[in-house]
Amino acid sequence: MVIENAPLGITAAKRAGLYCVAVTGMLEPEKIEHADLVLENHAALFKYLKGLIPK
């Protein structure tokens, strides 16, 4: 899994066959729409990652 906030990083991750989570930040959503999952901010990213931890 790759976490990215740059269009070129997302493209590189997808070309490498990796699952890509993008955080929008200051970018327009269409610039990162080819990520597997798009989150609106770092708080959402933290919540997503925390949800991956088995309880």
N, CA, C and O atoms as a Tripos MOL2 file, in Angstrom:
@<TRIPOS>MOLECULE
protein
  220   219    55     0     0
PROTEIN
NO_CHARGES

@<TRIPOS>ATOM
      1 N           0.8520   -1.1750    0.0000 N.3       1 MET1
      2 CA          0.0000    0.0000    0.0000 C.3       1 MET1
      3 C           0.8940    1.2320    0.0000 C.2       1 MET1
      4 O           1.9080    1.2900    0.6950 O.2       1 MET1
      5 N           0.4930    2.2060   -0.7920 N.am      2 VAL2
      6 CA          1.1900    3.4900   -0.8690 C.3       2 VAL2
      7 C           0.2120    4.5820   -0.4630 C.2       2 VAL2
      8 O          -0.9570    4.5580   -0.8480 O.2       2 VAL2
      9 N           0.6990    5.5330    0.3130 N.am      3 ILE3
     10 CA         -0.0990    6.7100    0.6690 C.3       3 ILE3
     11 C           0.5450    7.8890   -0.0420 C.2       3 ILE3
     12 O           1.7350    8.1540    0.1310 O.2       3 ILE3
     13 N          -0.2410    8.5930   -0.8400 N.am      4 GLU4
     14 CA          0.2930    9.6710   -1.6760 C.3       4 GLU4
     15 C          -0.5940   10.9030   -1.6380 C.2       4 GLU4
     16 O          -1.7810   10.8380   -1.3200 O.2       4 GLU4
     17 N           0.0230   12.0240   -1.9720 N.am      5 ASN5
     18 CA         -0.7360   13.2650   -2.1410 C.3       5 ASN5
     19 C          -0.2920   14.0090   -3.3970 C.2       5 ASN5
     20 O          -0.6100   15.1840   -3.5780 O.2       5 ASN5
     21 N           0.4410   13.3180   -4.2580 N.am      6 ALA6
     22 CA          0.9340   13.9350   -5.4870 C.3       6 ALA6
     23 C           0.5190   13.0830   -6.6880 C.2       6 ALA6
     24 O           0.6510   11.8590   -6.6510 O.2       6 ALA6
     25 N           0.0250   13.7100   -7.7390 N.am      7 PRO7
     26 CA         -0.3980   12.9570   -8.9260 C.3       7 PRO7
     27 C           0.6800   12.0360   -9.4930 C.2       7 PRO7
     28 O           0.3760   10.9050   -9.8730 O.2       7 PRO7
     29 N           1.9260   12.4900   -9.5590 N.am      8 LEU8
     30 CA          2.9880   11.6340  -10.0990 C.3       8 LEU8
     31 C           3.2660   10.4450   -9.1920 C.2       8 LEU8
     32 O           3.5760    9.3590   -9.6800 O.2       8 LEU8
     33 N           3.1610   10.6310   -7.8840 N.am      9 GLY9
     34 CA          3.3360    9.5260   -6.9500 C.3       9 GLY9
     35 C           2.2440    8.4900   -7.0870 C.2       9 GLY9
     36 O           2.5060    7.2910   -6.9980 O.2       9 GLY9
     37 N           1.0160    8.9440   -7.3020 N.am     10 ILE10
     38 CA         -0.1120    8.0380   -7.5010 C.3      10 ILE10
     39 C           0.0900    7.2360   -8.7860 C.2      10 ILE10
     40 O          -0.1180    6.0230   -8.8060 O.2      10 ILE10
     41 N           0.4900    7.9100   -9.8410 N.am     11 THR11
     42 CA          0.7500    7.2380  -11.1110 C.3      11 THR11
     43 C           1.8450    6.1950  -10.9540 C.2      11 THR11
     44 O           1.7170    5.0860  -11.4740 O.2      11 THR11
     45 N           2.9140    6.5280  -10.2510 N.am     12 ALA12
     46 CA          4.0140    5.5800  -10.0430 C.3      12 ALA12
     47 C           3.5450    4.3660   -9.2400 C.2      12 ALA12
     48 O           3.9010    3.2320   -9.5580 O.2      12 ALA12
     49 N           2.7550    4.6080   -8.2100 N.am     13 ALA13
     50 CA          2.2470    3.5030   -7.3910 C.3      13 ALA13
     51 C           1.3770    2.5650   -8.2150 C.2      13 ALA13
     52 O           1.5230    1.3450   -8.1310 O.2      13 ALA13
     53 N           0.4740    3.1280   -9.0120 N.am     14 LYS14
     54 CA         -0.4190    2.3010   -9.8220 C.3      14 LYS14
     55 C           0.3600    1.5410  -10.8910 C.2      14 LYS14
     56 O           0.0480    0.3840  -11.1720 O.2      14 LYS14
     57 N           1.3550    2.1630  -11.4820 N.am     15 ARG15
     58 CA          2.1660    1.4640  -12.4910 C.3      15 ARG15
     59 C           2.9570    0.3210  -11.8680 C.2      15 ARG15
     60 O           3.2710   -0.6600  -12.5410 O.2      15 ARG15
     61 N           3.2780    0.4470  -10.5920 N.am     16 ALA16
     62 CA          4.0000   -0.6110   -9.8790 C.3      16 ALA16
     63 C           3.0520   -1.7030   -9.3830 C.2      16 ALA16
     64 O           3.4950   -2.6990   -8.8110 O.2      16 ALA16
     65 N           1.7470   -1.5160   -9.6030 N.am     17 GLY17
     66 CA          0.7690   -2.5140   -9.2020 C.3      17 GLY17
     67 C           0.4060   -2.4690   -7.7310 C.2      17 GLY17
     68 O          -0.0730   -3.4590   -7.1780 O.2      17 GLY17
     69 N           0.6280   -1.3330   -7.0930 N.am     18 LEU18
     70 CA          0.3590   -1.1910   -5.6670 C.3      18 LEU18
     71 C          -1.0100   -0.5620   -5.4110 C.2      18 LEU18
     72 O          -1.5320    0.1800   -6.2430 O.2      18 LEU18
     73 N          -1.5770   -0.8700   -4.2540 N.am     19 TYR19
     74 CA         -2.8180   -0.2360   -3.8050 C.3      19 TYR19
     75 C          -2.4560    1.1680   -3.3440 C.2      19 TYR19
     76 O          -1.5240    1.3390   -2.5590 O.2      19 TYR19
     77 N          -3.1720    2.1620   -3.8160 N.am     20 CYS20
     78 CA         -2.8160    3.5510   -3.5210 C.3      20 CYS20
     79 C          -3.9510    4.2890   -2.8290 C.2      20 CYS20
     80 O          -5.0780    4.3440   -3.3200 O.2      20 CYS20
     81 N          -3.6180    4.8550   -1.6690 N.am     21 VAL21
     82 CA         -4.5320    5.7110   -0.9250 C.3      21 VAL21
     83 C          -4.0420    7.1400   -1.1210 C.2      21 VAL21
     84 O          -2.8750    7.4410   -0.8700 O.2      21 VAL21
     85 N          -4.9300    8.0120   -1.5660 N.am     22 ALA22
     86 CA         -4.5580    9.4070   -1.7920 C.3      22 ALA22
     87 C          -5.2640   10.3090   -0.7860 C.2      22 ALA22
     88 O          -6.4210   10.0850   -0.4310 O.2      22 ALA22
     89 N          -4.5470   11.3240   -0.3400 N.am     23 VAL23
     90 CA         -5.1100   12.3450    0.5380 C.3      23 VAL23
     91 C          -5.1730   13.6280   -0.2840 C.2      23 VAL23
     92 O          -4.1580   14.0980   -0.7970 O.2      23 VAL23
     93 N          -6.3790   14.1910   -0.4030 N.am     24 THR24
     94 CA         -6.5620   15.3210   -1.3100 C.3      24 THR24
     95 C          -5.7780   16.5560   -0.9040 C.2      24 THR24
     96 O          -5.0650   17.1210   -1.7340 O.2      24 THR24
     97 N          -5.8840   16.9870    0.3280 N.am     25 GLY25
     98 CA         -5.1810   18.1920    0.7430 C.3      25 GLY25
     99 C          -5.5750   19.3790   -0.1000 C.2      25 GLY25
    100 O          -6.7370   19.7870   -0.0930 O.2      25 GLY25
    101 N          -4.6370   19.9360   -0.8210 N.am     26 MET26
    102 CA         -4.8730   21.1330   -1.6190 C.3      26 MET26
    103 C          -5.1530   20.8110   -3.0920 C.2      26 MET26
    104 O          -5.3530   21.7250   -3.8930 O.2      26 MET26
    105 N          -5.1700   19.5480   -3.4510 N.am     27 LEU27
    106 CA         -5.3630   19.1640   -4.8500 C.3      27 LEU27
    107 C          -6.8310   19.0600   -5.2190 C.2      27 LEU27
    108 O          -7.6800   18.7670   -4.3760 O.2      27 LEU27
    109 N          -7.1150   19.3030   -6.4790 N.am     28 GLU28
    110 CA         -8.4540   19.0910   -6.9960 C.3      28 GLU28
    111 C          -8.6730   17.5850   -7.0940 C.2      28 GLU28
    112 O          -7.7590   16.8580   -7.4860 O.2      28 GLU28
    113 N          -9.8590   17.1050   -6.7500 N.am     29 PRO29
    114 CA        -10.1150   15.6550   -6.7600 C.3      29 PRO29
    115 C          -9.8150   14.9690   -8.0930 C.2      29 PRO29
    116 O          -9.3800   13.8170   -8.1000 O.2      29 PRO29
    117 N         -10.0350   15.6430   -9.2100 N.am     30 GLU30
    118 CA         -9.7900   14.9960  -10.5030 C.3      30 GLU30
    119 C          -8.3100   14.6960  -10.7420 C.2      30 GLU30
    120 O          -7.9850   13.8660  -11.5910 O.2      30 GLU30
    121 N          -7.4120   15.3490  -10.0140 N.am     31 LYS31
    122 CA         -5.9790   15.0940  -10.1870 C.3      31 LYS31
    123 C          -5.5270   13.8250   -9.4760 C.2      31 LYS31
    124 O          -4.4270   13.3310   -9.7290 O.2      31 LYS31
    125 N          -6.3600   13.2980   -8.5970 N.am     32 ILE32
    126 CA         -5.9760   12.0890   -7.8630 C.3      32 ILE32
    127 C          -7.0300   10.9890   -7.9600 C.2      32 ILE32
    128 O          -6.9900   10.0190   -7.2030 O.2      32 ILE32
    129 N          -7.9600   11.1380   -8.8790 N.am     33 GLU33
    130 CA         -9.0830   10.2090   -8.9440 C.3      33 GLU33
    131 C          -8.6890    8.7910   -9.3320 C.2      33 GLU33
    132 O          -9.4770    7.8690   -9.1180 O.2      33 GLU33
    133 N          -7.5020    8.5790   -9.8950 N.am     34 HIS34
    134 CA         -7.1210    7.2230  -10.2760 C.3      34 HIS34
    135 C          -6.4750    6.4330   -9.1370 C.2      34 HIS34
    136 O          -6.0240    5.3060   -9.3440 O.2      34 HIS34
    137 N          -6.4280    7.0220   -7.9280 N.am     35 ALA35
    138 CA         -6.0140    6.2610   -6.7490 C.3      35 ALA35
    139 C          -7.1280    5.2640   -6.4090 C.2      35 ALA35
    140 O          -8.2800    5.4540   -6.7980 O.2      35 ALA35
    141 N          -6.7770    4.2150   -5.6880 N.am     36 ASP36
    142 CA         -7.7760    3.2140   -5.2990 C.3      36 ASP36
    143 C          -8.7430    3.7540   -4.2520 C.2      36 ASP36
    144 O          -9.9190    3.3900   -4.2370 O.2      36 ASP36
    145 N          -8.2500    4.6110   -3.3920 N.am     37 LEU37
    146 CA         -9.0690    5.2110   -2.3420 C.3      37 LEU37
    147 C          -8.6340    6.6560   -2.1820 C.2      37 LEU37
    148 O          -7.4400    6.9370   -2.0770 O.2      37 LEU37
    149 N          -9.5830    7.5710   -2.1620 N.am     38 VAL38
    150 CA         -9.2830    8.9920   -1.9810 C.3      38 VAL38
    151 C          -9.9100    9.4450   -0.6660 C.2      38 VAL38
    152 O         -11.1110    9.2870   -0.4480 O.2      38 VAL38
    153 N          -9.0780   10.0110    0.2040 N.am     39 LEU39
    154 CA         -9.5410   10.5320    1.4840 C.3      39 LEU39
    155 C          -9.3540   12.0380    1.5010 C.2      39 LEU39
    156 O          -8.4290   12.5650    0.8820 O.2      39 LEU39
    157 N         -10.2370   12.7310    2.2140 N.am     40 GLU40
    158 CA        -10.2330   14.2000    2.1390 C.3      40 GLU40
    159 C          -9.1860   14.8850    3.0030 C.2      40 GLU40
    160 O          -8.8380   16.0360    2.7390 O.2      40 GLU40
    161 N          -8.6700   14.2070    4.0330 N.am     41 ASN41
    162 CA         -7.6690   14.8470    4.8900 C.3      41 ASN41
    163 C          -6.9120   13.7950    5.6960 C.2      41 ASN41
    164 O          -7.2020   12.6010    5.6190 O.2      41 ASN41
    165 N          -5.9390   14.2670    6.4680 N.am     42 HIS42
    166 CA         -5.1180   13.3430    7.2470 C.3      42 HIS42
    167 C          -5.8910   12.7100    8.4000 C.2      42 HIS42
    168 O          -5.5590   11.6020    8.8220 O.2      42 HIS42
    169 N          -6.8990   13.3800    8.9120 N.am     43 ALA43
    170 CA         -7.7350   12.7930    9.9670 C.3      43 ALA43
    171 C          -8.4710   11.5680    9.4200 C.2      43 ALA43
    172 O          -8.5710   10.5470   10.1010 O.2      43 ALA43
    173 N          -8.9850   11.6690    8.1940 N.am     44 ALA44
    174 CA         -9.6540   10.5370    7.5570 C.3      44 ALA44
    175 C          -8.6580    9.4100    7.2910 C.2      44 ALA44
    176 O          -9.0020    8.2350    7.4180 O.2      44 ALA44
    177 N          -7.4410    9.7590    6.9280 N.am     45 LEU45
    178 CA         -6.3950    8.7590    6.7090 C.3      45 LEU45
    179 C          -6.0980    8.0170    8.0080 C.2      45 LEU45
    180 O          -6.0020    6.7900    8.0160 O.2      45 LEU45
    181 N          -5.9550    8.7460    9.0860 N.am     46 PHE46
    182 CA         -5.6880    8.1340   10.3840 C.3      46 PHE46
    183 C          -6.8110    7.1790   10.7680 C.2      46 PHE46
    184 O          -6.5530    6.0670   11.2300 O.2      46 PHE46
    185 N          -8.0380    7.6010   10.5800 N.am     47 LYS47
    186 CA         -9.1980    6.7550   10.8980 C.3      47 LYS47
    187 C          -9.1820    5.4910   10.0490 C.2      47 LYS47
    188 O          -9.4350    4.3990   10.5580 O.2      47 LYS47
    189 N          -8.8890    5.6290    8.7660 N.am     48 TYR48
    190 CA         -8.8140    4.4810    7.8640 C.3      48 TYR48
    191 C          -7.7240    3.5050    8.3100 C.2      48 TYR48
    192 O          -7.9650    2.3010    8.4020 O.2      48 TYR48
    193 N          -6.5370    4.0200    8.5850 N.am     49 LEU49
    194 CA         -5.4220    3.1600    8.9900 C.3      49 LEU49
    195 C          -5.7040    2.4840   10.3320 C.2      49 LEU49
    196 O          -5.3860    1.3090   10.5200 O.2      49 LEU49
    197 N          -6.2940    3.2230   11.2500 N.am     50 LYS50
    198 CA         -6.6240    2.6600   12.5570 C.3      50 LYS50
    199 C          -7.6280    1.5160   12.4020 C.2      50 LYS50
    200 O          -7.5820    0.5400   13.1510 O.2      50 LYS50
    201 N          -8.5320    1.6380   11.4320 N.am     51 GLY51
    202 CA         -9.5060    0.5900   11.1710 C.3      51 GLY51
    203 C          -8.9110   -0.6850   10.6100 C.2      51 GLY51
    204 O          -9.5600   -1.7300   10.6290 O.2      51 GLY51
    205 N          -7.6950   -0.6180   10.1150 N.am     52 LEU52
    206 CA         -7.0100   -1.8010    9.5820 C.3      52 LEU52
    207 C          -6.4010   -2.6710   10.6700 C.2      52 LEU52
    208 O          -6.0530   -3.8240   10.4180 O.2      52 LEU52
    209 N          -6.2680   -2.1320   11.8720 N.am     53 ILE53
    210 CA         -5.6660   -2.8560   12.9830 C.3      53 ILE53
    211 C          -6.6890   -3.8170   13.5700 C.2      53 ILE53
    212 O          -7.7720   -3.3990   13.9790 O.2      53 ILE53
    213 N          -6.3520   -5.1030   13.6140 N.am     54 PRO54
    214 CA         -7.2860   -6.0730   14.2050 C.3      54 PRO54
    215 C          -7.5040   -5.7890   15.6820 C.2      54 PRO54
    216 O          -6.5910   -5.3700   16.3940 O.2      54 PRO54
    217 N          -8.7220   -6.0230   16.1250 N.am     55 LYS55
    218 CA         -9.0210   -5.7820   17.5330 C.3      55 LYS55
    219 C          -8.9810   -7.0400   18.3290 C.2      55 LYS55
    220 O          -9.2100   -7.0130   19.5380 O.2      55 LYS55
@<TRIPOS>BOND
     1     1     2 1
     2     2     3 1
     3     3     4 2
     4     3     5 am
     5     5     6 1
     6     6     7 1
     7     7     8 2
     8     7     9 am
     9     9    10 1
    10    10    11 1
    11    11    12 2
    12    11    13 am
    13    13    14 1
    14    14    15 1
    15    15    16 2
    16    15    17 am
    17    17    18 1
    18    18    19 1
    19    19    20 2
    20    19    21 am
    21    21    22 1
    22    22    23 1
    23    23    24 2
    24    23    25 am
    25    25    26 1
    26    26    27 1
    27    27    28 2
    28    27    29 am
    29    29    30 1
    30    30    31 1
    31    31    32 2
    32    31    33 am
    33    33    34 1
    34    34    35 1
    35    35    36 2
    36    35    37 am
    37    37    38 1
    38    38    39 1
    39    39    40 2
    40    39    41 am
    41    41    42 1
    42    42    43 1
    43    43    44 2
    44    43    45 am
    45    45    46 1
    46    46    47 1
    47    47    48 2
    48    47    49 am
    49    49    50 1
    50    50    51 1
    51    51    52 2
    52    51    53 am
    53    53    54 1
    54    54    55 1
    55    55    56 2
    56    55    57 am
    57    57    58 1
    58    58    59 1
    59    59    60 2
    60    59    61 am
    61    61    62 1
    62    62    63 1
    63    63    64 2
    64    63    65 am
    65    65    66 1
    66    66    67 1
    67    67    68 2
    68    67    69 am
    69    69    70 1
    70    70    71 1
    71    71    72 2
    72    71    73 am
    73    73    74 1
    74    74    75 1
    75    75    76 2
    76    75    77 am
    77    77    78 1
    78    78    79 1
    79    79    80 2
    80    79    81 am
    81    81    82 1
    82    82    83 1
    83    83    84 2
    84    83    85 am
    85    85    86 1
    86    86    87 1
    87    87    88 2
    88    87    89 am
    89    89    90 1
    90    90    91 1
    91    91    92 2
    92    91    93 am
    93    93    94 1
    94    94    95 1
    95    95    96 2
    96    95    97 am
    97    97    98 1
    98    98    99 1
    99    99   100 2
   100    99   101 am
   101   101   102 1
   102   102   103 1
   103   103   104 2
   104   103   105 am
   105   105   106 1
   106   106   107 1
   107   107   108 2
   108   107   109 am
   109   109   110 1
   110   110   111 1
   111   111   112 2
   112   111   113 am
   113   113   114 1
   114   114   115 1
   115   115   116 2
   116   115   117 am
   117   117   118 1
   118   118   119 1
   119   119   120 2
   120   119   121 am
   121   121   122 1
   122   122   123 1
   123   123   124 2
   124   123   125 am
   125   125   126 1
   126   126   127 1
   127   127   128 2
   128   127   129 am
   129   129   130 1
   130   130   131 1
   131   131   132 2
   132   131   133 am
   133   133   134 1
   134   134   135 1
   135   135   136 2
   136   135   137 am
   137   137   138 1
   138   138   139 1
   139   139   140 2
   140   139   141 am
   141   141   142 1
   142   142   143 1
   143   143   144 2
   144   143   145 am
   145   145   146 1
   146   146   147 1
   147   147   148 2
   148   147   149 am
   149   149   150 1
   150   150   151 1
   151   151   152 2
   152   151   153 am
   153   153   154 1
   154   154   155 1
   155   155   156 2
   156   155   157 am
   157   157   158 1
   158   158   159 1
   159   159   160 2
   160   159   161 am
   161   161   162 1
   162   162   163 1
   163   163   164 2
   164   163   165 am
   165   165   166 1
   166   166   167 1
   167   167   168 2
   168   167   169 am
   169   169   170 1
   170   170   171 1
   171   171   172 2
   172   171   173 am
   173   173   174 1
   174   174   175 1
   175   175   176 2
   176   175   177 am
   177   177   178 1
   178   178   179 1
   179   179   180 2
   180   179   181 am
   181   181   182 1
   182   182   183 1
   183   183   184 2
   184   183   185 am
   185   185   186 1
   186   186   187 1
   187   187   188 2
   188   187   189 am
   189   189   190 1
   190   190   191 1
   191   191   192 2
   192   191   193 am
   193   193   194 1
   194   194   195 1
   195   195   196 2
   196   195   197 am
   197   197   198 1
   198   198   199 1
   199   199   200 2
   200   199   201 am
   201   201   202 1
   202   202   203 1
   203   203   204 2
   204   203   205 am
   205   205   206 1
   206   206   207 1
   207   207   208 2
   208   207   209 am
   209   209   210 1
   210   210   211 1
   211   211   212 2
   212   211   213 am
   213   213   214 1
   214   214   215 1
   215   215   216 2
   216   215   217 am
   217   217   218 1
   218   218   219 1
   219   219   220 2
@<TRIPOS>SUBSTRUCTURE
     1 MET1         2 RESIDUE 1 A MET
     2 VAL2         6 RESIDUE 1 A VAL
     3 ILE3        10 RESIDUE 1 A ILE
     4 GLU4        14 RESIDUE 1 A GLU
     5 ASN5        18 RESIDUE 1 A ASN
     6 ALA6        22 RESIDUE 1 A ALA
     7 PRO7        26 RESIDUE 1 A PRO
     8 LEU8        30 RESIDUE 1 A LEU
     9 GLY9        34 RESIDUE 1 A GLY
    10 ILE10       38 RESIDUE 1 A ILE
    11 THR11       42 RESIDUE 1 A THR
    12 ALA12       46 RESIDUE 1 A ALA
    13 ALA13       50 RESIDUE 1 A ALA
    14 LYS14       54 RESIDUE 1 A LYS
    15 ARG15       58 RESIDUE 1 A ARG
    16 ALA16       62 RESIDUE 1 A ALA
    17 GLY17       66 RESIDUE 1 A GLY
    18 LEU18       70 RESIDUE 1 A LEU
    19 TYR19       74 RESIDUE 1 A TYR
    20 CYS20       78 RESIDUE 1 A CYS
    21 VAL21       82 RESIDUE 1 A VAL
    22 ALA22       86 RESIDUE 1 A ALA
    23 VAL23       90 RESIDUE 1 A VAL
    24 THR24       94 RESIDUE 1 A THR
    25 GLY25       98 RESIDUE 1 A GLY
    26 MET26      102 RESIDUE 1 A MET
    27 LEU27      106 RESIDUE 1 A LEU
    28 GLU28      110 RESIDUE 1 A GLU
    29 PRO29      114 RESIDUE 1 A PRO
    30 GLU30      118 RESIDUE 1 A GLU
    31 LYS31      122 RESIDUE 1 A LYS
    32 ILE32      126 RESIDUE 1 A ILE
    33 GLU33      130 RESIDUE 1 A GLU
    34 HIS34      134 RESIDUE 1 A HIS
    35 ALA35      138 RESIDUE 1 A ALA
    36 ASP36      142 RESIDUE 1 A ASP
    37 LEU37      146 RESIDUE 1 A LEU
    38 VAL38      150 RESIDUE 1 A VAL
    39 LEU39      154 RESIDUE 1 A LEU
    40 GLU40      158 RESIDUE 1 A GLU
    41 ASN41      162 RESIDUE 1 A ASN
    42 HIS42      166 RESIDUE 1 A HIS
    43 ALA43      170 RESIDUE 1 A ALA
    44 ALA44      174 RESIDUE 1 A ALA
    45 LEU45      178 RESIDUE 1 A LEU
    46 PHE46      182 RESIDUE 1 A PHE
    47 LYS47      186 RESIDUE 1 A LYS
    48 TYR48      190 RESIDUE 1 A TYR
    49 LEU49      194 RESIDUE 1 A LEU
    50 LYS50      198 RESIDUE 1 A LYS
    51 GLY51      202 RESIDUE 1 A GLY
    52 LEU52      206 RESIDUE 1 A LEU
    53 ILE53      210 RESIDUE 1 A ILE
    54 PRO54      214 RESIDUE 1 A PRO
    55 LYS55      218 RESIDUE 1 A LYS
